Amino acid sequence: LFVEKSRRIGLTWGFASYAVLKAARTKAAGGMDVMYISYSQEMTREFIDACAMWARAFNQLAGEIEETVFDDSDDEGQRSIQAFRIKFASGFEIIGLSSAPRSLRGKQGVVMIDEAAFVDNLKELLKAALAFLMWGGQVVVCSTHNGVDNHFNEQIQDILAGRKPYKHLRIDFDDALNEGLYERICLVTGKEWSAEAEAEWRQNIIKFYGDGADEELFCIPTQGSGTWLPAPLIEARMTLKPEDAPIIRLELPANYLQLSRLQRATLMAPCLLQLTAALQNLRRDRQHAFGFDFGRVADLSVAKLLSIDKLLCRRSALTVEMRNVPGDEQKLITGMILKSAPRLVGAAFDATGMGWTVAEDMGRIFGFRDPEGGGGLIDPIKFTSNSDWYRLHMPPLKAAFEEDGMLELVKDDEHLGDIRLVKVIRGIPKIPDARTGETNKKRHGDFAVALALAHYASRQQWFEYAYTAASALNEDSVDDDDEDGHYGRQHW
């Protein structure tokens, strides 16, 4: 288990409780030794004192805290490692060790590495600790962040990207407050709690940390404001030609809505013909996933369809870019794609602002996705300043770029520019406010967002569902040639 955490939220105190419950059990009940490691002797002693308090509270028989020295030899001679220990009647013990990887040699049980981002050699320490898993041990690694390049953050990003099979937990300052942190502080200090006092205290703490508040309190590593992916890596994944996966670009004039119905149909016809042909050529033996980034005036709308082959490679199947296209026409194009895409497993929509209108109408037709089950396809995503979506779902896309055979895109300079626009801002990859391109042709990383949404949709759990055959259609409805809206009747 890897835990990103805020400062001073009492997590170490909680771990001490778990350590006592684990070491006090018999072997038959799952008991085992617990080893605690931190970057300083003072922290280790504080943890052992907390364990002693919990042992008394739980009425567990434990000896006095012992201070002992392990002799650990290396090529340079003898080296002494100081440790603190509590022994239990169960025969197990809690040991506080130094952060030297050698201190774990020959031991087995639960390893807790506290403030892991600040230990001297976390990479080697993890190699020693993870060996405990072979014989049923447990490893808990928790820390405040210490920069984006720290090995602790690298491990977190690998977990989020799916490269490491470990569990992940994130507890920031607001999470702790919501779970009663300030109420507990009031209880301990004898103050009276109120919502107003808590809000004022929260603001004062944030002011106290200043520029370091994001990292110290909100689990956002610092030192990251650069390019998310280098251009050569992006280009290496652009192996397809436009004829392999069409890119259809539609731009309508500013006075489009003032034109006659015939004129509007004439402007839309070439795009719809290209789209129909592209949809007919989709591989019927492959699953597909869809992503949609909404734009109306300043930005593009981009509809992105990925196919998924038997080796789980995500390949570009179709891209439609729409500039200055009204909502109804966007819904028409989007509906055509969703109705025609073979074996569609999911569709993620940018539902921020006006984007919700497209997502909502598609949800009416294809159903909104239910994480607990059901056959809905549409997953509306709202990108807000407080949204965790980028933090959680950009790492898997980056991993796909970094691993051969997991992602194939079309060679396109504008798509390259969109992906390069993604920056690491306050430790999180996202699209900055800047726009690129010529006047009236500005881009805002639109393809990158649509690609990220499609990749996200391709990774979600999907559900097969059965059907009930319909009886013969009513003759009156068969004879009725009237068109029912843009999409026709759903049984056509």
JOWO-V505787 format. One record per residue. N is the residue number from 0. RES is the residue in one small letter. PSI is psi in whole degrees, -180 to 180 (* if undefined). Layout:
# JOWO-V505787
((N & RES & PSI) (N & RES & PSI))
This chain:
# JOWO-V505787
((0 & l & 126) (1 & f & 131) (2 & v & 119) (3 & e & 133) (4 & k & 161) (5 & s & 163) (6 & r & 147) (7 & r & 46) (8 & i & 4) (9 & g & 15) (10 & l & -40) (11 & t & -39) (12 & w & -41) (13 & g & -39) (14 & f & -34) (15 & a & -40) (16 & s & -46) (17 & y & -41) (18 & a & -42) (19 & v & -46) (20 & l & -34) (21 & k & -46) (22 & a & -26) (23 & a & -15) (24 & r & 155) (25 & t & 167) (26 & k & -38) (27 & a & -27) (28 & a & 9) (29 & g & 15) (30 & g & 156) (31 & m & 166) (32 & d & 151) (33 & v & 127) (34 & m & 126) (35 & y & 133) (36 & i & 135) (37 & s & -176) (38 & y & -5) (39 & s & 151) (40 & q & -34) (41 & e & -42) (42 & m & -40) (43 & t & -44) (44 & r & -39) (45 & e & -40) (46 & f & -44) (47 & i & -39) (48 & d & -41) (49 & a & -39) (50 & c & -41) (51 & a & -39) (52 & m & -46) (53 & w & -37) (54 & a & -41) (55 & r & -39) (56 & a & -36) (57 & f & 0) (58 & n & 38) (59 & q & 135) (60 & l & 123) (61 & a & 145) (62 & g & 176) (63 & e & 157) (64 & i & 128) (65 & e & 148) (66 & e & 124) (67 & t & 170) (68 & v & 127) (69 & f & 133) (70 & d & 125) (71 & d & 112) (72 & s & 148) (73 & d & -172) (74 & d & -21) (75 & e & 1) (76 & g & -160) (77 & q & 142) (78 & r & 132) (79 & s & 135) (80 & i & 120) (81 & q & 141) (82 & a & 156) (83 & f & 147) (84 & r & 142) (85 & i & 126) (86 & k & 143) (87 & f & 160) (88 & a & -22) (89 & s & -13) (90 & g & -11) (91 & f & 169) (92 & e & 159) (93 & i & 126) (94 & i & 131) (95 & g & 117) (96 & l & 167) (97 & s & 173) (98 & s & 9) (99 & a & 126) (100 & p & -30) (101 & r & -22) (102 & s & -18) (103 & l & -5) (104 & r & 132) (105 & g & 11) (106 & k & 167) (107 & q & 145) (108 & g & -141) (109 & v & 131) (110 & v & 127) (111 & m & 118) (112 & i & 109) (113 & d & 140) (114 & e & 53) (115 & a & -30) (116 & a & -11) (117 & f & 1) (118 & v & 162) (119 & d & -43) (120 & n & 75) (121 & l & -38) (122 & k & -48) (123 & e & -35) (124 & l & -40) (125 & l & -38) (126 & k & -41) (127 & a & -39) (128 & a & -40) (129 & l & -18) (130 & a & -22) (131 & f & -26) (132 & l & -23) (133 & m & -32) (134 & w & 32) (135 & g & 12) (136 & g & 180) (137 & q & 147) (138 & v & 124) (139 & v & 122) (140 & v & 115) (141 & c & 151) (142 & s & 155) (143 & t & 156) (144 & h & 156) (145 & n & 51) (146 & g & 154) (147 & v & -25) (148 & d & -1) (149 & n & 147) (150 & h & -30) (151 & f & -47) (152 & n & -35) (153 & e & -41) (154 & q & -41) (155 & i & -45) (156 & q & -37) (157 & d & -38) (158 & i & -46) (159 & l & -31) (160 & a & -8) (161 & g & 8) (162 & r & -22) (163 & k & 140) (164 & p & 17) (165 & y & 163) (166 & k & 154) (167 & h & 139) (168 & l & 139) (169 & r & 124) (170 & i & 102) (171 & d & -179) (172 & f & -44) (173 & d & -35) (174 & d & -45) (175 & a & -40) (176 & l & -41) (177 & n & -26) (178 & e & 7) (179 & g & 20) (180 & l & -51) (181 & y & -33) (182 & e & -39) (183 & r & -40) (184 & i & -42) (185 & c & -39) (186 & l & -43) (187 & v & -38) (188 & t & -5) (189 & g & 17) (190 & k & 159) (191 & e & 130) (192 & w & 143) (193 & s & 156) (194 & a & -38) (195 & e & -43) (196 & a & -38) (197 & e & -43) (198 & a & -41) (199 & e & -42) (200 & w & -43) (201 & r & -47) (202 & q & -38) (203 & n & -39) (204 & i & -43) (205 & i & -42) (206 & k & -38) (207 & f & -42) (208 & y & -20) (209 & g & -129) (210 & d & -20) (211 & g & 2) (212 & a & -39) (213 & d & -45) (214 & e & -44) (215 & e & -31) (216 & l & -31) (217 & f & 19) (218 & c & 33) (219 & i & 107) (220 & p & 144) (221 & t & -175) (222 & q & 24) (223 & g & 107) (224 & s & 25) (225 & g & -166) (226 & t & 138) (227 & w & -46) (228 & l & 134) (229 & p & 148) (230 & a & -43) (231 & p & -36) (232 & l & -40) (233 & i & -47) (234 & e & -32) (235 & a & -24) (236 & r & -5) (237 & m & 78) (238 & t & -8) (239 & l & 153) (240 & k & 158) (241 & p & -32) (242 & e & -21) (243 & d & -33) (244 & a & 94) (245 & p & 144) (246 & i & 111) (247 & i & 124) (248 & r & 124) (249 & l & 124) (250 & e & 127) (251 & l & 151) (252 & p & 159) (253 & a & -28) (254 & n & 21) (255 & y & -44) (256 & l & -16) (257 & q & -8) (258 & l & 165) (259 & s & 165) (260 & r & -40) (261 & l & -43) (262 & q & -40) (263 & r & -42) (264 & a & -37) (265 & t & -40) (266 & l & -34) (267 & m & -25) (268 & a & -49) (269 & p & -42) (270 & c & -44) (271 & l & -35) (272 & l & -45) (273 & q & -42) (274 & l & -43) (275 & t & -44) (276 & a & -42) (277 & a & -40) (278 & l & -34) (279 & q & -24) (280 & n & 2) (281 & l & 146) (282 & r & 123) (283 & r & -15) (284 & d & 7) (285 & r & 147) (286 & q & 158) (287 & h & 154) (288 & a & 148) (289 & f & 140) (290 & g & 143) (291 & f & 119) (292 & d & 123) (293 & f & 140) (294 & g & 154) (295 & r & -50) (296 & v & -65) (297 & a & -34) (298 & d & 166) (299 & l & 156) (300 & s & 134) (301 & v & 124) (302 & a & 123) (303 & k & 126) (304 & l & 124) (305 & l & 142) (306 & s & 155) (307 & i & 116) (308 & d & -177) (309 & k & -20) (310 & l & 11) (311 & l & 20) (312 & c & 131) (313 & r & 118) (314 & r & 140) (315 & s & 131) (316 & a & -33) (317 & l & 140) (318 & t & 131) (319 & v & 122) (320 & e & 132) (321 & m & 122) (322 & r & 130) (323 & n & 41) (324 & v & 124) (325 & p & 164) (326 & g & -43) (327 & d & -41) (328 & e & -36) (329 & q & -40) (330 & k & -37) (331 & l & -49) (332 & i & -45) (333 & t & -43) (334 & g & -39) (335 & m & -43) (336 & i & -48) (337 & l & -35) (338 & k & -27) (339 & s & -21) (340 & a & 122) (341 & p & 140) (342 & r & 50) (343 & l & 123) (344 & v & -15) (345 & g & 157) (346 & a & 117) (347 & a & 130) (348 & f & 138) (349 & d & 109) (350 & a & 25) (351 & t & 135) (352 & g & -130) (353 & m & -17) (354 & g & -23) (355 & w & -30) (356 & t & -41) (357 & v & -47) (358 & a & -40) (359 & e & -45) (360 & d & -37) (361 & m & -35) (362 & g & -34) (363 & r & -35) (364 & i & -47) (365 & f & -5) (366 & g & 142) (367 & f & 143) (368 & r & 134) (369 & d & 115) (370 & p & -23) (371 & e & -8) (372 & g & 178) (373 & g & 174) (374 & g & 11) (375 & g & 148) (376 & l & -33) (377 & i & 125) (378 & d & 98) (379 & p & 130) (380 & i & 124) (381 & k & 115) (382 & f & 105) (383 & t & 171) (384 & s & -25) (385 & n & 4) (386 & s & 138) (387 & d & 5) (388 & w & -49) (389 & y & -44) (390 & r & -38) (391 & l & -32) (392 & h & -6) (393 & m & -34) (394 & p & -42) (395 & p & -35) (396 & l & -41) (397 & k & -41) (398 & a & -36) (399 & a & -38) (400 & f & -37) (401 & e & -17) (402 & e & 127) (403 & d & 142) (404 & g & 13) (405 & m & -14) (406 & l & 132) (407 & e & 125) (408 & l & 170) (409 & v & 142) (410 & k & 117) (411 & d & 124) (412 & d & -34) (413 & e & -36) (414 & h & -38) (415 & l & -46) (416 & g & -38) (417 & d & -44) (418 & i & -37) (419 & r & -21) (420 & l & -21) (421 & v & 127) (422 & k & 156) (423 & v & 108) (424 & i & 117) (425 & r & 40) (426 & g & 0) (427 & i & 128) (428 & p & 126) (429 & k & 176) (430 & i & 122) (431 & p & 175) (432 & d & -22) (433 & a & 146) (434 & r & 152) (435 & t & 164) (436 & g & -180) (437 & e & 164) (438 & t & 135) (439 & n & 3) (440 & k & 27) (441 & k & 147) (442 & r & 152) (443 & h & 49) (444 & g & 27) (445 & d & -42) (446 & f & -38) (447 & a & -41) (448 & v & -44) (449 & a & -40) (450 & l & -45) (451 & a & -39) (452 & l & -42) (453 & a & -41) (454 & h & -41) (455 & y & -47) (456 & a & -33) (457 & s & -18) (458 & r & -5) (459 & q & 153) (460 & q & 135) (461 & w & 162) (462 & f & 130) (463 & e & 145) (464 & y & 150) (465 & a & 180) (466 & y & 159) (467 & t & 124) (468 & a & 136) (469 & a & 149) (470 & s & 173) (471 & a & 141) (472 & l & 149) (473 & n & 134) (474 & e & -36) (475 & d & -41) (476 & s & -29) (477 & v & -39) (478 & d & -14) (479 & d & 112) (480 & d & 0) (481 & d & 140) (482 & e & 131) (483 & d & 80) (484 & g & -173) (485 & h & -34) (486 & y & -6) (487 & g & -176) (488 & r & 151) (489 & q & -14) (490 & h & -1) (491 & w & *))
